[in-house]
Amino acid sequence: MFKVAVVGPIHEEGMRLFRERKDVEVNVVKDLSPQGIAEGVRGVDAITIRTQLLPKEILAEAPDLRIVSRHGVGFDNVDVPYLTSRKIPMAITVDANYTAVAEHALMMMLFLAKDVFNGDKAVRSGDFAWRNKSTLTELMDKTVLVMGYGRIGRRVAALCAAFGMKVFAYDPFVAESGMDGVTMVKDYKALLPELDYLTVHMPAMKETVGLIGAAELAAMKKTAFVVNVARGGIIDEDALADALAKGVIAGAGADVFVDEPNKPEHPLFAQQRTVFSPHNAALTAECAIRMAKQCAQNVLDCLDGGLQARVVVNAKDIGLK
């Protein structure tokens, strides 16, 4: 009998895959404190995890652990080096959320271009004269840089191209875009003065924290917008708040923050021409089902000896082919 700890709730469609197996015993961990998680994963063969932290101290409670399966694509909440040291795969739901997150990024770009918040506010107060301020812009023919060219970044690039934008992409691990209308760049800083939009789709790593800071924002147009639906901190929040307050750039959208839940008193949230969401870009009804099913299926594939290397972030390091 395989024991699986489900840390953080997943959609019933994912749970159904577990329950259909007579050789799988599921423990839904309801106490999501560090102590509760440590107790819940004790002695299990597999763990599914959402955004809760899984440091090595907790992972050590499962000496027979075979896999950690993330409900999503980010994995900075899990001690992957420790898993690698034990030859344990860190799986992610690579096929589940790229459409939802890409659409969210485009939603924020359109929101900013069309000045939706102020337009809505004007209508609610009966101020139709607001439209004469001419604050709306178009995406067509605007220049956008997509930072990070994985599945989400590629989908964002395709959507931007469909809107008639001039699309550039930066990814130190990707040489060719493989897509008509998308040009890869090696020096993203050189492109900053030309940008109308910058949208971030990179993982949170030592190399990406603060990647877009005061200097980078200052190099952009005063009419430029930035969007971050990747991970908090890739765009420096203090620098972004200051840039918005001083009119260095025109506006920003963010779904992710350094502190989650965010600190409402941070000056970023007092700025105009901004749109925020509570790290829910991937939480569409459709995506919740896809993530739950792939998260569960990754576990079952591993237990059955058929885990695909393409869904494992540390595949090469543990010798999985």
Buried (B, 14 or more C-beta within 10 A) or exposed (E): EBBBBBBBBBBEBBBEBBEEBEEBEBBBBEEBEBEBBBBBBBEBBBBBBBBBBBBEEBBBBBEEBBBBBBBBBBBEBBBBEBBBEBEBBBBBBBBBBBBBBBBBBBBBBBBBBBBBBBBEEBEEEEEEEBEEEEBEBEBEEBBBBBBBBBBBBBBBBBBBBEBEBBBBBBBEEBEEBEBEBBEBBEEBEEBBEBBBBBBBBBBBEEEBBBBBBBEBBBBBBEEBBBBBBBBBBBBBBBBBBBBBEEEBBBBBBBBBBBEEEBEEEBEBBEBEBBBBBEBEBBBBEEBBBBBBBBBBBBBBBBBEEEBBEEBBBBBEBBEBE
